[in-house]
Amino acid sequence: MEGNYFETCKGLRQGDPLSPLLFNLVGDVLTRMLIKASNQGLIKGLLSDLDGKGVVSLQYADDTILFSTNDEQSLRNLKCTLVWFEKISGMRINYHKSELIPLNLEEDETHRIAHIFHCPVGSFPIKYLGIPLHFDKLRREDVQPLVDKILRKIASWKGKLLSHAARVVLIKTCLASIPVYLLSFIKFPKWAIKTLNTHLANCLWNDSDGHHKYHLVNWDTMSMPKDFGGLGVPNLRDLNICLLGSWIKRYNADEGKLWKISLISNIRLQSLISFTVRTQVPPSSSRG
């Protein structure tokens, strides 16, 4: 059956393998626009003492964080840059799904800035690339959603008809690999590791509510290598420490990287604050 050719419009169908590549190309244009605006002094990023004009954006695919000072003219220029990006690319920024995260700003000033961008005001911890970010130690309620997500996957993958050997393979290849990404960035608290190990052990021994089974071997023994009498199931605590320790190798290898410079400055600042606090504490009076 033949007919006339139809004219295509801009854009790709959903699920097209070229869609991610096209989005990255367009996202790179946004980054270049922000860098050019920063070089011309139209917008001001943060940490200008570390990187000349300052850090303006962190972008990975469609996950983007923009940084700016509280200067009103710079904020309006940043909004104009985003508007021009929409006009050029044909894409639309959903400001209702975006959040404004204030740092050391008064409430009135925060709402004034939010009115410029027409977006809601958020708070820490925030998520970037699936990782919760906080300026302080994460609390239990901050880590609990991550643990619940893993536990839901464990519950959905409990195979009642699987053999014991099949459950071991499932735990080693799939279930124990789910939290690896989070273990690479966050030191999991003891209660979270214990909860995950308990559910992994219940999955191995087919122990569930209303169908209790005795665990013939403790989980520490199961986590040992096969040469030492275990099954080689990953020990989440040891895996967590090793993955966090791998950042030391990256720290020594990445000379001149911005994240390394920022980390050094943060450590020096924390040391200075700690020294200042210690010097301001009056000595305790001695008792006669």
C-alpha positions in Angstrom: 0.0 0.0 0.0 1.5 3.3 -1.1 0.7 6.8 -0.2 2.1 10.3 0.2 4.8 10.9 2.7 3.8 12.7 5.9 5.8 15.4 7.4 7.4 14.8 10.9 7.3 17.4 13.7 9.9 18.1 16.3 10.3 15.5 19.1 10.5 11.8 19.4 8.1 9.2 20.4 8.2 8.0 24.0 10.6 5.2 24.5 12.7 5.9 21.4 16.3 4.9 22.0 17.4 8.3 20.7 15.4 10.2 23.3 18.1 10.1 26.1 20.9 11.2 23.7 18.8 14.1 22.4 17.9 15.1 25.9 21.6 15.1 26.9 22.5 17.3 23.9 19.8 19.8 24.8 20.9 19.7 28.5 24.4 20.5 27.5 23.1 23.6 25.8 21.6 24.7 29.1 24.9 24.2 30.9 26.7 26.3 28.3 24.2 29.0 28.6 24.6 29.1 32.4 28.4 29.2 32.1 28.3 32.0 29.6 25.9 34.0 31.7 28.2 33.5 34.7 31.3 34.5 32.8 29.6 37.8 31.8 28.6 38.5 35.4 24.8 38.1 34.8 24.4 35.4 37.3 26.4 34.5 40.4 27.0 31.0 41.6 28.1 29.7 45.0 31.7 29.0 46.2 33.2 31.7 44.0 36.3 31.6 46.2 36.9 28.0 45.0 36.1 28.2 41.3 36.4 31.7 39.9 32.8 32.6 38.9 31.3 30.0 41.3 29.3 26.8 40.9 26.2 27.5 38.9 24.7 24.0 38.2 25.1 20.3 38.7 23.4 18.3 36.0 23.0 14.7 35.2 20.3 13.8 32.5 17.1 15.4 33.8 18.3 15.8 37.4 19.5 19.4 37.7 20.5 21.6 40.7 21.0 25.3 40.1 23.0 27.5 42.6 22.7 31.2 43.0 23.3 34.0 45.5 20.4 35.9 47.0 21.1 38.9 44.8 17.8 39.9 43.2 19.2 41.0 39.9 21.2 37.7 39.5 18.1 35.7 40.3 16.1 37.5 37.7 18.8 37.0 35.1 18.8 33.3 36.0 15.1 33.2 35.4 15.5 35.0 32.1 18.2 32.4 31.1 15.8 29.6 31.8 13.1 31.3 29.8 15.4 31.7 26.8 16.3 28.1 27.1 12.7 27.2 26.9 12.2 29.3 23.8 15.3 27.9 22.0 14.8 24.2 22.8 11.1 24.0 22.8 11.2 22.3 26.2 9.3 23.5 29.2 10.5 23.6 32.8 7.9 22.5 35.3 8.4 25.0 38.2 5.6 23.4 40.2 7.7 20.2 40.5 10.9 22.2 41.2 11.8 23.3 44.7 13.7 26.3 46.2 16.1 25.2 48.9 17.2 28.2 51.0 20.5 28.4 52.9 20.7 30.8 55.8 17.9 33.0 54.5 15.1 34.7 56.3 11.6 33.5 55.7 10.5 36.7 54.0 13.5 36.7 51.7 12.8 33.0 50.8 9.2 33.7 49.8 10.4 36.7 47.7 12.8 34.5 45.8 10.1 31.7 45.4 7.8 34.3 44.0 10.4 35.1 41.3 10.6 31.5 40.1 7.0 30.5 41.0 8.1 27.3 42.7 7.4 25.8 46.1 9.9 26.1 49.0 11.6 22.8 50.0 13.9 21.8 52.9 16.7 19.4 53.6 17.2 16.5 53.1 16.9 16.7 49.3 17.4 14.0 46.7 19.9 14.2 43.9 20.5 11.2 41.7 18.5 9.1 44.2 20.7 10.0 47.1 19.4 12.0 50.1 21.6 15.1 50.7 21.7 16.8 54.1 24.1 19.3 55.7 24.0 17.2 58.9 23.8 13.5 59.8 20.8 11.8 58.4 18.1 10.9 60.9 16.2 7.6 61.1 13.2 9.1 59.3 15.5 10.1 56.5 16.9 6.6 56.0 13.7 4.7 56.6 12.1 5.3 53.1 15.3 3.9 51.5 15.1 0.8 53.7 11.4 0.3 53.1 12.0 0.5 49.3 14.5 -2.4 49.6 12.2 -4.4 51.9 9.3 -4.1 49.4 11.5 -5.6 46.7 12.5 -8.4 49.0 8.9 -9.1 49.9 7.9 -9.2 46.3 10.7 -11.5 45.3 10.2 -14.1 48.0 9.8 -17.3 46.0 7.9 -19.8 47.9 8.4 -22.4 45.2 12.1 -21.8 44.9 14.6 -24.3 46.2 17.2 -23.4 48.8 20.0 -23.1 46.2 17.8 -20.9 44.1 17.2 -18.5 47.0 20.9 -18.3 47.6 21.5 -17.3 44.0 18.6 -14.8 44.2 20.0 -13.1 47.3 23.6 -13.0 46.0 22.9 -11.8 42.5 19.8 -9.6 43.0 18.7 -8.7 46.5 22.1 -8.0 48.0 22.9 -5.8 44.9 19.9 -3.5 45.3 21.4 -1.3 48.1 25.0 -1.2 46.6 24.4 2.3 45.1 23.3 3.7 48.4 26.0 1.9 50.3 28.5 3.7 48.1 27.6 7.1 49.5 25.9 6.7 52.9 27.2 4.9 56.0 24.2 2.9 56.9 23.3 2.9 60.6 23.4 -0.4 62.5 19.6 -0.7 62.7 19.3 -0.4 58.9 21.9 -3.1 58.3 20.3 -5.4 60.9 16.9 -4.9 59.4 18.1 -5.8 55.9 20.1 -8.8 57.1 17.1 -10.1 59.0 14.8 -9.9 55.9 17.5 -11.5 53.7 17.8 -14.3 56.2 14.0 -14.8 56.3 14.0 -14.9 52.5 16.8 -17.5 52.5 15.1 -19.8 55.1 11.5 -19.1 53.8 10.6 -17.6 57.2 7.5 -15.5 56.9 4.5 -14.5 59.0 2.3 -17.5 59.7 5.0 -19.8 58.2 7.8 -19.8 60.8 11.0 -21.6 59.9 14.1 -22.1 62.1 17.4 -20.6 60.9 19.8 -23.5 61.0 22.9 -21.2 60.6 23.4 -17.7 61.7 23.8 -14.9 59.2 27.4 -14.1 60.0 28.4 -17.6 59.0 26.3 -17.4 55.8 28.1 -14.2 54.9 31.6 -15.8 55.0 33.3 -16.9 51.8 32.8 -20.5 50.7 36.4 -21.4 51.5 35.6 -20.6 55.2 32.4 -22.5 55.4 29.9 -19.8 54.3 27.8 -19.3 51.2 29.5 -16.1 50.0 26.5 -13.9 50.6 27.7 -10.2 50.7 28.2 -8.8 54.2 26.4 -5.5 54.0 28.4 -3.8 56.8 31.8 -4.8 55.3 30.5 -3.9 51.8 29.4 -0.5 53.0 32.8 0.2 54.6 34.7 -1.0 51.5 32.6 1.1 49.1 33.0 4.2 51.3 36.8 3.5 51.5 37.1 3.5 47.7 36.5 7.3 47.8 40.0 7.6 49.3 41.5 6.2 46.1 39.4 8.7 44.0 40.5 11.5 46.4 44.2 10.7 45.7 43.6 10.3 42.0 41.4 13.4 41.2 43.9 16.2 41.4 42.4 19.7 41.1 38.8 18.4 41.0 36.2 20.8 42.3 34.7 18.2 44.7 38.1 17.6 46.3 38.8 21.4 46.7 35.4 21.8 48.2 35.9 18.9 50.6 39.3 20.3 51.8 37.8 23.8 52.3 34.9 22.3 54.3 37.3 20.3 56.5 39.4 23.4 57.1 36.2 25.4 57.9 35.0 22.8 60.4 38.4 22.7 62.1 38.4 26.5 62.3 34.9 26.6 63.8 35.8 23.8 66.3 38.9 25.7 67.3 37.0 28.9 67.8 34.4 27.2 69.9 37.1 25.6 72.1 38.9 28.9 72.6 35.7 30.6 73.6 34.7 28.0 76.3 35.7 29.4 79.6 37.8 27.2 81.8 36.0 25.3 84.6 36.5 26.8 88.0 38.5 24.5 90.4 36.9 23.5 93.6 38.7 24.1 96.9 
